[in-house]
Every structure is written in structure tokens, then in C-alpha cells.
Amino acid sequence: MGLFELLWMVIVGLVVGVVAKVLLPGKDPGGFIVTALIGIAGSLVGTFVGRNLLHMGRHYSAGFLMSVAGAILLLVLYRVIAGRRE
């Protein structure tokens, strides 16, 4: 993976994370880095769900909507876990 691929993944992850936070309003712990990480991880979750639960094939890669759905799922889990610590 090259530098530009990594940079592109972070930018897309940030956009997906921001969209997930807009669609799921509320107080969120974390800032810019956490938002990008949730978006990137959401894409991975979306890919996993598509490949294994929806049987889309082993070369399936999550699109924007599936990435946002994965990020929303992770954001809910993050809020539950972070909420317990406070």
C-alpha cells in the first residue's frame, strides 16, 4: 500500500465517519482522529458483513452506504463502551 492509498483511505474514512456522526446525532467522545478511525473501521465492518453475511463474494468491497452503516454500528458500540467509563 502506497502513501497515496493510505491518504485516500484516511480521507474517505473521515468522510464516512462524519456522515455517520451526522446521521446519529448526540454527544460523542473523541475528535478528528476517532472520527476517521470509526469511518475506516466502518468500511471494514461493511466489507465483512457483505462478504460473510450477505454472501456477496470474496472480492466484495463495501461501498459508501455499507461503509456508513458499519460506521454507525461502530459509533453506537463506541458510545456504549465510552459511556460506561464516565
N, C-alpha and C positions, 0 to 999 in steps of 0.2 A: 504494500500500500504506500503510495507516494504522499508527499506533503499536501498536494492539491486535493487528493481524495480525502485525506483526513480533515482538511479545512472545510471542504464541501459537506462532509458528514456532520461536522460541528454546526455549520450554518443551518443545514436542513433540520438537525436536531433541535436547535434553538427555536426555529420557526414552529416546529411541531409542538415543542414544549409550551411556547407562548399560546398557541391555538388551544391546547388542552387546558391551560390555566384560564383562558378567556371563556371557554365553554363550561368550566367547572369553577365558578367564582367562589371566593372565600379567602380567608387568611392562610397564606402558605408560608411555611418556613423555607428559608433558602432564597438565594438570589439568582443572578445570571448563570453561574456555573451549574447550580442544581437544576435550573430550568432546561439548560442544554442537555445535561445528563439524563434527565427524565425523558426528553424528546428522543434522544438516541436510543435509550433503553426501550422506549415505547415502540420504536421501529423494529427492534429485535424481537420484542414480545409479539408484535403483529405478524412478523415473518414466521415465528414459531407456531402461532395459532393457525395461520394459513396452511402451513406445511403439515402439521400433525393433527389438528382437529377438523379442519375443513378439507383436507386431502387435496390440496392444490398442486401437489407435485414437489419434488425435492429442489427444483430450481426456482421456486416461487420466492419473490422478494416483495415485502409489504409496500403497498402504495401509500399515498398521503393519508387517505381516510383510515386505513388499517393501522398506520403508524400513530395517528391521533387517538384512535380507540385504545391502542396499547398504552399510550402515554396517559390517558385518562385513568385507566385501570391502575397504573403505577402511581399516579398522583393521589388517588384515593387511598391506596395502601400506604403511601408515604405520610399522608395526613394522619391516618390511624396510628401508625408507629410513632411519628413525631409528637402526636397529641398525647400519647401515654407518658412520654418523658417529662412533660411540663406539669 
